[in-house]
Amino acid sequence: MYNGLITDVIGIGLDLIEVNRMQKVASRIAFMEKVYTDREREYFKSRNDNLQVLAGTFAAKEAVSKALGTGFRSFQWTDIEILRDHLGKPVVILHGRAAELFQTLGGHSVLLSITHTSRYAAAQAVIQ
C-alpha cells in the first residue's frame, strides 16, 4: 500500500572509499578522463582539487552502479555523471548504457547522498 512516503525501491547501492587513495590517481590524466566527465572534472577544479570531493564523486558512481545491479561491467564510468545543484545537493545524470538499464528497470529517480571526513568518503544511492 502506498502511503505517500514510501515508493517502490528498485535498487540500493552503498560505497565507502579512503580519501587518500585518490591522491595517487588525481594527477593521472588517463584515469581522470576514464572515470570523470568534463563537467565533473570542472567541478573538482572549482573546489580547489579537493580530494574529498573527488573521492565522494567516485563513491557515488560506485553506489549508483551497485543500485543498478550490475556494477560497471555493463557500462562506462562516464555513463554515470554526478553533478551538484545550486544548493550543492548531488544530482545523478545517466548516459548511454546506464540510462538504458535504468529505463529497462523502470526507474523514475535516483536518490543520492554523499558524505565525507578527512579520511573517508561514502555514498548511498536508491533507485525508485
C-alpha positions as CSV (number, residue, x, y, z in Angstrom):
1,M,0.0,0.0,0.0
2,Y,1.4,3.4,-1.0
3,N,1.2,5.9,1.9
4,G,2.7,8.9,0.1
5,L,6.1,8.4,1.8
6,I,7.4,5.2,0.5
7,T,7.7,4.2,-3.1
8,D,8.9,1.0,-4.7
9,V,12.7,0.6,-4.5
10,I,14.4,-0.9,-7.5
11,G,17.9,-0.9,-6.1
12,I,20.1,0.3,-3.3
13,G,23.9,0.9,-3.5
14,L,26.5,1.9,-1.0
15,D,30.2,2.6,-1.3
16,L,33.0,3.7,1.0
17,I,36.5,4.8,-0.1
18,E,39.6,6.1,1.7
19,V,40.2,9.6,0.5
20,N,44.0,9.2,0.4
21,R,43.5,6.6,-2.4
22,M,42.5,9.5,-4.7
23,Q,45.8,11.3,-4.1
24,K,47.7,8.8,-6.3
25,V,45.2,8.9,-9.2
26,A,44.2,12.5,-9.2
27,S,47.2,13.5,-11.3
28,R,46.8,10.7,-13.8
29,I,45.1,12.2,-16.8
30,A,44.1,8.9,-18.3
31,F,42.4,7.8,-15.1
32,M,40.6,11.2,-14.7
33,E,39.3,11.1,-18.3
34,K,38.2,7.4,-18.0
35,V,36.3,7.9,-14.7
36,Y,35.1,11.5,-14.6
37,T,33.1,13.6,-17.2
38,D,34.3,17.0,-18.3
39,R,31.7,18.7,-16.1
40,E,32.7,16.6,-13.1
41,R,36.4,17.5,-13.6
42,E,35.4,21.2,-13.9
43,Y,33.5,20.9,-10.6
44,F,36.5,19.3,-9.0
45,K,38.8,22.1,-10.1
46,S,36.2,24.7,-8.9
47,R,36.6,23.1,-5.5
48,N,40.4,23.6,-5.5
49,D,41.1,20.0,-6.4
50,N,39.7,18.8,-3.1
51,L,40.4,15.1,-2.8
52,Q,37.3,14.6,-0.5
53,V,35.1,15.9,-3.4
54,L,36.9,13.6,-5.9
55,A,36.5,10.6,-3.5
56,G,32.9,11.4,-2.8
57,T,32.1,11.5,-6.5
58,F,33.9,8.2,-7.1
59,A,31.9,6.6,-4.2
60,A,28.7,8.0,-5.7
61,K,29.4,6.5,-9.1
62,E,30.1,3.1,-7.4
63,A,26.9,3.3,-5.3
64,V,24.8,4.1,-8.4
65,S,26.3,1.3,-10.3
66,K,25.5,-1.1,-7.5
67,A,21.9,0.2,-7.2
68,L,21.6,-0.5,-10.9
69,G,22.5,-4.1,-10.1
70,T,25.4,-4.6,-12.4
71,G,28.4,-2.6,-11.3
72,F,30.5,-1.2,-14.1
73,R,30.6,-4.4,-16.2
74,S,27.7,-3.2,-18.3
75,F,28.6,0.4,-19.0
76,Q,31.4,3.1,-18.8
77,W,32.3,5.1,-15.7
78,T,31.3,8.3,-17.5
79,D,27.8,6.9,-18.2
80,I,27.1,7.9,-14.6
81,E,27.6,11.6,-14.0
82,I,27.4,13.2,-10.6
83,L,26.8,17.0,-10.5
84,R,25.5,19.4,-7.9
85,D,22.5,21.6,-7.9
86,H,22.6,25.3,-6.9
87,L,22.4,24.2,-3.2
88,G,25.3,21.7,-3.5
89,K,23.0,18.6,-3.5
90,P,24.3,15.8,-5.6
91,V,22.4,15.1,-8.8
92,V,22.7,11.9,-10.9
93,I,22.6,12.1,-14.7
94,L,22.7,8.8,-16.5
95,H,24.1,8.5,-20.1
96,G,24.5,5.7,-22.6
97,R,24.1,2.1,-21.4
98,A,23.5,3.1,-17.8
99,A,20.5,5.2,-18.9
100,E,19.2,2.3,-21.0
101,L,19.5,-0.1,-18.0
102,F,17.7,2.5,-15.7
103,Q,14.8,2.6,-18.2
104,T,14.7,-1.1,-18.6
105,L,14.4,-1.5,-14.8
106,G,11.6,1.0,-14.8
107,G,13.4,3.6,-12.8
108,H,11.9,7.0,-12.1
109,S,14.6,8.7,-10.0
110,V,17.9,8.2,-8.3
111,L,18.3,9.5,-4.8
112,L,21.9,10.1,-3.8
113,S,23.6,11.1,-0.6
114,I,27.4,11.7,-0.3
115,T,29.3,12.3,2.9
116,H,33.0,12.5,3.8
117,T,35.5,13.1,6.5
118,S,39.2,13.8,6.0
119,R,39.8,10.1,5.9
120,Y,36.7,8.5,4.2
121,A,34.1,9.3,1.6
122,A,30.8,7.4,1.4
123,A,27.8,7.5,-0.8
124,Q,24.4,5.8,-0.9
125,A,22.1,5.6,-3.9
126,V,18.5,4.5,-4.1
127,I,16.8,3.9,-7.4
128,Q,13.0,4.2,-7.4
